[in-house]
Amino acid sequence: MIGPLLREAAASARSQPIVSTVTVLVVAAMILAVMLTTGRTVGAEQEVLGAIDSAGTRSMTVRAEAGSGVTSSVLERIAAIEGIAWAAAFSVATDATNAAFPDGTKVPLRHAYGDQFARLGVAEPSPIPGGIAWASDVALQRLGLPDRTGSITSSDGRSYSVGGRIQVPDFLQALEPVLLVPQQARGDEPISTLIVIADTPELVAPVSDAVVSVIAADDPTKVTVETSQALAALRGVIEGQLGSFSRGLVIALLSLTGALVAVLLLGLVMMRRKDFGRRRALGAGRALIVRLLILQTSLLALIGIGTGSVASAILLWTSGDPWPGGTFVLALGVLTLTTAVGAAIIPAVIASNREPIRELRVP
């Protein structure tokens, strides 16, 4: 049933080239207008939020001075806190040099406690727990180990094999050059730094409060906490302002498009009232007339959506503006199609109610 109805809808659209062309152009113009206004805003929003996120909007850093009494056991306690995506503790830094060049450049070496170092590119489980060091590109260059092979010696006389390169995320940039020896925590190792990443920026404040409550420092005055709560709040403000502007503009353009499509279809119904009367006289039911007009409108709207999307993509690409993303484009297409179909319902009902005798009567 859908096949013949689809062919009839396409033929009906071709039989009214002016109305069909104008409908396609109205829908395409709506897509183009949204993409070049709201689409640009969404793309810019994503870039701005990406830049803010790259600064670590979900991170908090606890710094513990010598004698604070903070140990790696804190990792066991914060494991029970919900909303934490990643956490690790780090010891006080000691100097380390290339074992082949004892008088070479010194790089700070830290023992790292936790079980989530795969995110940094560290192989897990370690073949030699506590015996392999992993370094960032900066640390490898300073150690004179660009090939990522060799060994290092710390200032306390311990030697470690270099296992490979670490991928340094934004929240570890403060530790650069990064040279870590990952190992499982016994619970009694003194730590100087604890880094915790919340699941979302909105959870930074409550997660920070929960972490601070379980640090269990012997001397709280020697513990400082740095959070990205200000950045998280800024992110929320920017996202809210840009989002409200985008939604308002899309609603206005969709309303205008729906009104124009409804006017065009009402005009089409008036021009083809005798055709609809003949269809009714030949046995076409009201539901069939409604489906025919809605399907015809859907076909024209899909053509307009595709045309507008391609045209806007070309314009955004040539102007160097950010692309809002496939999800936004798909959602815009669905909303536009829904609006066009909704606008076609009233004209379709009017067309289905044409009386055959009245429309076919010869004056």
Residue pairs with C-beta under 8 A, 6 or more apart in sequence:
5 288
5 291
5 292
5 295
6 295
6 299
8 292
9 292
9 295
9 296
9 299
10 296
10 299
12 292
12 296
13 20
13 296
13 299
13 300
14 20
16 268
16 271
16 272
19 264
19 267
19 268
19 271
20 300
22 264
23 261
23 264
23 265
23 297
23 300
23 301
23 304
24 300
24 303
24 304
24 307
25 304
26 257
26 260
26 261
26 264
26 304
27 257
27 261
27 300
27 301
27 303
27 304
27 305
27 308
27 336
27 340
28 304
28 305
28 307
28 308
28 311
29 308
30 253
30 254
30 256
30 257
30 304
30 308
30 336
31 304
31 305
31 307
31 308
31 309
31 312
31 332
31 333
31 336
32 308
32 311
32 312
32 315
33 253
34 249
34 250
34 253
34 332
35 308
35 309
35 312
35 313
35 315
35 316
35 324
35 329
35 332
36 312
36 315
36 316
37 249
38 246
38 249
38 250
38 324
39 312
39 316
39 323
39 324
39 328
39 329
39 332
40 316
40 321
40 322
40 324
41 242
41 245
41 246
41 249
42 242
42 246
42 324
42 325
42 328
43 316
43 321
43 322
43 323
43 324
43 325
44 242
44 321
44 322
45 238
45 239
45 242
45 243
45 246
46 322
46 324
46 325
47 322
48 238
48 242
49 235
49 238
49 239
52 231
52 234
52 235
52 238
53 201
53 235
54 170
55 170
55 228
55 231
56 170
56 171
56 228
56 231
57 201
57 204
57 228
57 231
57 232
57 235
58 85
58 197
58 198
58 199
58 200
58 201
58 203
58 204
58 228
58 232
59 170
59 171
59 195
59 196
59 197
59 198
59 204
59 227
59 228
60 195
60 196
60 197
60 198
60 204
60 207
60 208
60 211
60 225
60 226
60 227
60 228
61 171
61 174
61 193
61 194
61 195
61 196
61 225
61 226
61 227
62 70
62 193
62 194
62 195
62 196
62 211
62 212
62 215
62 223
62 224
62 225
62 226
63 192
63 193
63 223
63 224
63 225
63 226
64 70
64 190
64 191
64 192
64 193
64 194
64 215
64 217
64 222
64 223
65 192
65 222
65 223
66 92
66 190
66 192
66 222
67 218
67 219
67 222
68 217
68 218
68 219
68 220
68 222
68 223
69 216
69 217
69 218
69 219
70 190
70 191
70 194
70 215
70 216
70 217
70 223
71 187
71 188
71 189
71 190
71 191
72 89
72 113
72 185
72 186
72 187
72 188
72 189
72 191
73 185
73 187
73 188
73 216
74 89
74 191
74 194
74 214
74 215
74 216
75 87
75 88
75 89
75 113
75 114
75 185
76 187
77 214
77 216
78 84
78 87
78 196
78 210
78 211
78 214
79 87
81 207
81 210
81 211
81 214
83 198
83 199
83 200
83 203
83 206
83 207
84 196
84 197
84 198
84 199
84 207
85 197
85 198
85 199
86 116
86 119
86 195
86 196
86 197
87 114
87 116
87 194
87 195
87 196
87 197
88 112
88 113
88 114
88 116
88 117
88 194
88 195
89 112
89 113
89 114
89 185
89 191
89 193
89 194
89 195
90 110
90 111
90 112
90 113
90 175
90 180
90 191
90 192
90 193
90 194
90 195
91 110
91 111
91 112
91 113
91 189
91 190
91 191
91 192
92 110
92 190
92 192
93 108
93 109
93 110
93 192
94 108
94 109
94 110
94 154
94 155
94 156
95 106
95 107
95 108
95 109
95 154
95 155
96 106
96 107
96 108
96 109
96 133
96 143
96 152
96 153
96 154
96 155
96 160
96 179
97 103
97 104
97 105
97 106
97 107
97 143
97 152
97 153
98 104
98 105
98 143
98 144
98 145
98 150
98 151
98 152
98 153
99 150
99 151
99 152
99 153
99 159
100 144
100 150
100 151
101 144
102 153
104 143
104 144
105 142
105 143
105 144
106 155
107 135
107 139
107 142
107 143
107 152
107 177
107 179
108 175
108 177
108 179
109 133
109 152
109 154
109 160
109 179
109 180
109 181
110 175
110 179
110 180
110 181
110 193
111 130
111 180
111 181
111 183
111 189
112 180
112 181
112 182
112 183
113 182
113 183
113 184
113 185
113 189
113 191
114 182
114 185
115 124
115 184
117 124
117 134
117 180
117 182
118 124
119 167
119 169
120 134
120 166
120 167
120 168
120 169
120 172
120 180
121 134
121 164
121 165
121 166
121 167
122 134
122 163
122 164
122 166
122 180
122 182
123 163
123 164
126 132
126 163
126 182
126 183
128 161
129 183
129 184
130 181
130 182
130 183
130 184
131 160
131 161
131 181
132 160
132 161
132 162
132 163
132 181
132 182
133 152
133 160
133 161
133 162
133 163
133 179
133 180
133 181
134 162
134 163
134 164
134 165
134 166
134 179
134 180
134 181
134 182
135 143
135 145
135 148
135 162
135 165
135 166
135 177
135 178
135 179
135 180
136 165
136 166
136 168
136 176
136 177
136 178
136 179
137 165
138 176
138 177
138 178
139 176
139 177
139 178
139 179
140 146
140 148
140 162
140 165
142 177
143 150
143 152
143 162
143 179
145 152
145 162
148 162
148 164
148 165
149 162
150 161
150 162
151 159
151 160
151 161
151 162
152 159
152 160
152 162
152 179
153 159
153 160
154 160
160 181
166 178
166 180
168 176
168 178
171 195
171 197
172 178
172 195
175 193
194 211
194 215
196 207
196 208
196 211
198 204
198 207
201 228
201 231
201 232
201 235
201 236
202 232
202 236
204 227
204 228
204 229
204 232
205 227
205 229
205 232
208 225
208 227
208 229
211 225
212 225
215 223
217 223
250 332
250 335
254 335
254 336
254 339
257 336
257 339
257 340
257 343
258 339
258 340
258 342
258 343
259 343
261 297
261 301
261 339
261 340
261 343
261 344
262 343
262 344
262 346
262 347
265 293
265 297
265 343
265 344
265 347
265 348
266 346
266 347
266 350
268 347
269 276
269 293
269 347
269 350
269 351
272 351
273 351
273 354
273 359
274 359
274 360
276 289
276 351
276 352
276 354
276 359
277 354
277 355
277 356
277 358
277 359
277 360
278 356
278 359
278 360
279 288
279 289
280 286
280 289
280 354
280 355
280 356
280 359
281 356
281 360
286 352
286 353
287 352
289 348
289 351
289 352
290 345
290 348
290 349
290 351
290 352
292 348
293 344
293 347
293 348
293 351
294 341
294 344
294 345
294 348
297 340
297 341
297 343
297 344
298 337
298 340
298 341
300 340
301 336
301 337
301 340
301 341
302 337
304 336
304 340
305 333
305 336
305 337
309 329
309 333
313 323
316 322
316 323
317 323
